Amino acid sequence: MKLDKPIPPERVRRDFDRIAHLPGEGSWDHNSHYHRFLLGRLPRRIGRALEVGCGTGGFARLLAERAEAVLGLDLSPEMIAIARERSARLPNVEFLDADALSWEYPSEEFDCVASIATLHHLPLKPMLERFRAALRPGGTLLILDLQESCGGVDRLLDSLAVPANFALRLSHTGRLREPAEVRAAWDEHGADERYLTLPEVREAAERVLPGARVRRHLLWRYSLVWRKPT
């Protein structure tokens, strides 16, 4: 049972400080599986990009291949420290330890704002409003997050995702399951989380981002892509 009360930021920070140092952190997972999909929604070259909830910086480094400059934000100091270490040779990437909810977003500063597996920790509509304001006209918003299943179609896709998960993990990592320590940390972190259903995401997007495209994906994820009008 997912709870409606958000997890306190202090606990989220503590959990991800722990997760940052787990074996295999930064290798293939359900989020990185969709990195190329998200990049495919962007022009070949962009100016400044912002990633909110950057973790150890894997997607920020991919953004750096086509952006003039990338700023990654994360609540976890340990995640930020690892992101800086792994990105030391990239002069156009910067990382900042910051709370996404209280950080002061500059107005119309970025050609891309991205957020992966972060918004379920935050109030969706206020965050979409912040992202919209931070985008330049013509800029692109990229969101990938977890969703709560509802209805028969979701349950069918969830059942298909189980064998797909094993096959993909085996092909990318050489193992069917993550180490026990990793599973335990994620289970503990996710025990009290609540994810939005796709109808809830679409309702918020229609109010804040008219024309946004919201899609359900196989590995318990949804994407939201929106281009700010010029």
Secondary structure, 3 states (H helix, E strand, C coil): CCCCCCCCHHHHHHHHHHHCCCCCCCCCCCCHHHHHHHHCCCCCCEEEEEEECCCCCHHHHHHCCCEEEEEEEECCHHHHHHHHHHCCCCCCEEEEECCCCCCCCCCCCEEEEEEECCHHHCCHHHHHHHHHHHEEEEEEEEEEEECCCCCHHHHHHHHHHHHHHHHHHHHHHCCCCCCHHHHHHHHHHHCCCCCCCHHHHHHHHHHHCCCCEEEEECCCEEEEEEECCC
